[in-house]
Amino acid sequence: MEIAIIIATYNSADYIIDLLESLERQTYKNFSCYIHDDGSSDETMDLISEYKKCSRLDIKILNYPPVGSAKGNFLSMLNYVSEPYIMFCDHDDVWLEYKVEKSLKRIKEVEDGRINRPTLVFSDLIVVNENLETISVSFMRYGGLRPDRIKTNQLLIENMAPGCTMIANKALYSLARKTTDINSIIMHDHWFMLVASCFGKVEYLDEPLLLYRQHGDNEVGASQKIATPTRVRLAIIRLLKGKQSRDYKKWLSELQEQAHAVAGIPGLPEGKARLCKSFATIGDKNKIKRVLFFVSRQVIKRDHKLWFLLWC
């Protein structure tokens, strides 16, 4: 098969059949579905097993112990695939019928024959509610995201896309699975974006290719970024109480750990290595040097410049 679709499940009984049926409707068929369940207490695996018996999908159920997190579940499955390309697949989404076909076409265009260059393509998506009713036709606009912010200095501080929008080549996922400490990774999708920007190429496909279902059990969901008066008042209150500063320091610490992990991958280009190592150790510098680093390298989250000036 040309593509491995990696599906991480956990208590997915309410949604898994919708997902599998959408995969079966794909216009491009040359893919396998790898599924690992992370210890569901519902009938998820019974439903998958029954569906497999009557489906034309090439479903490979991976049987090994639960790993305890969505990122761990996705990353653990990388050890079982060898296809030229992989796609991450959330258990509760619905893929539009041309998602695989268009994703594969675009990544091959970006590779331009250079299959040994780590490459990642991500797309937009349609935000829907639990009943698949449209909330927004564009996740990027709904979340106030900038899909052009895909340089390493920008991705050190901020991820631009959910994993379910991504397709990656073997050169990339072979590098991405070399990390020795999964706890240093914030999420699998952010990790893939960062590694791709450091070693190869990241491109955006400006088209929604799936229905991104929002419900109470989302591991990571869509949130609308609109500066309403209420949001501004809450931000000011959090700042005055010191909570904003504490949240940002914890957030920055997690990002620094992730930067340290990518800096440890063998073969990282010298310039990217210096950037990642400098960011990972920025806490050892005095305030003036920290501010100079963030400003000169533009390692600042697009909508959080004020907070950096206040506490960095």
PyMOL commands that set and color helices and strands:
alter all, ss='L'
color gray80, all
select helices_A, chain A and resi 16-24+44-54+70-80+99-111+139-142+152-155+163-165+170-176+182-184+188-199+229-241+243-263+270-280+282-284+287-296+305-311
alter helices_A, ss='H'
color red, helices_A
select strands_A, chain A and resi 3-9+31-37+58-61+85-90+94-95+119-128+134-136+166-169+201-213
alter strands_A, ss='S'
color yellow, strands_A
deselect
rebuild
show_as cartoon
